[in-house]
Amino acid sequence: MNMIQLLGLLAGGCTTIAFLPQVIKTWKSRSAKDLSLSMFSIFCIGVMLWLIYGIIVQDIPVIAANMLTLMLASTLLYFKLRFKE
């Protein structure tokens, strides 16, 4: 693994992990009223497109980061739809 890939994995890891506190908070509180449905919908579509791009160009950092980010963001989107107030 070269330094550029390592940098990409580190950057992707940081931006992906940033979603974890929100996922945990939303899950524990069972409230997603302050989350924007349109924002997370558009965000999930964008991340899915980045994942497809990463697969096409075979870029491991892009694939890994966007696969994990899509899982976390989709979880928040699910909570938004499930925990309706």
C-alpha positions as CSV (number, residue, x, y, z in Angstrom):
1,M,0.0,0.0,0.0
2,N,1.4,3.3,-1.0
3,M,1.3,6.6,0.9
4,I,-1.5,8.0,-1.3
5,Q,-3.7,5.1,-0.6
6,L,-2.9,5.3,3.1
7,L,-3.9,9.0,3.0
8,G,-7.1,8.2,1.2
9,L,-8.0,5.5,3.8
10,L,-7.2,7.9,6.7
11,A,-9.3,10.7,5.2
12,G,-12.2,8.3,4.4
13,G,-12.0,6.8,7.9
14,C,-12.2,10.2,9.5
15,T,-15.2,11.4,7.4
16,T,-17.0,8.0,7.9
17,I,-16.4,7.8,11.7
18,A,-17.9,11.3,12.0
19,F,-21.4,9.8,11.4
20,L,-21.0,7.3,14.3
21,P,-21.9,9.7,17.1
22,Q,-25.1,10.8,15.3
23,V,-26.1,7.2,14.6
24,I,-25.6,6.3,18.3
25,K,-27.4,9.4,19.6
26,T,-30.4,8.8,17.3
27,W,-30.6,5.1,18.1
28,K,-30.4,5.8,21.9
29,S,-32.9,8.6,21.9
30,R,-35.2,7.0,19.3
31,S,-35.7,10.5,17.8
32,A,-34.7,11.7,14.4
33,K,-36.9,14.8,14.3
34,D,-33.9,17.1,13.8
35,L,-32.5,15.2,10.9
36,S,-33.3,16.4,7.4
37,L,-35.0,13.7,5.3
38,S,-34.1,15.4,2.0
39,M,-30.5,16.0,3.0
40,F,-29.9,12.4,4.0
41,S,-31.7,11.1,1.0
42,I,-29.6,13.2,-1.4
43,F,-26.5,12.4,0.6
44,C,-27.1,8.7,0.4
45,I,-27.6,8.9,-3.4
46,G,-24.3,10.9,-3.7
47,V,-22.4,8.4,-1.5
48,M,-23.8,5.5,-3.6
49,L,-22.6,7.2,-6.8
50,W,-19.1,7.7,-5.2
51,L,-19.1,4.0,-4.3
52,I,-20.0,3.0,-7.9
53,Y,-17.3,5.3,-9.1
54,G,-14.8,3.7,-6.7
55,I,-15.7,0.3,-8.0
56,I,-15.4,1.3,-11.6
57,V,-11.9,2.9,-11.1
58,Q,-10.9,0.2,-8.6
59,D,-9.9,2.6,-5.9
60,I,-9.9,0.8,-2.5
61,P,-10.0,3.9,-0.3
62,V,-13.0,5.3,-2.2
63,I,-14.7,2.0,-2.1
64,A,-14.1,1.3,1.6
65,A,-14.9,4.8,2.8
66,N,-18.1,5.1,0.8
67,M,-19.3,1.6,1.6
68,L,-19.1,2.4,5.3
69,T,-20.4,5.9,5.0
70,L,-23.4,4.6,3.0
71,M,-24.2,2.1,5.7
72,L,-24.1,4.7,8.5
73,A,-26.0,7.4,6.5
74,S,-28.6,4.8,5.4
75,T,-29.0,3.8,9.1
76,L,-29.8,7.5,9.9
77,L,-32.2,7.6,6.9
78,Y,-33.9,4.5,8.2
79,F,-34.1,6.0,11.7
80,K,-35.6,9.1,10.2
81,L,-38.3,7.1,8.6
82,R,-38.9,4.8,11.5
83,F,-38.8,7.1,14.5
84,K,-41.5,9.5,13.3
85,E,-42.8,11.9,16.0
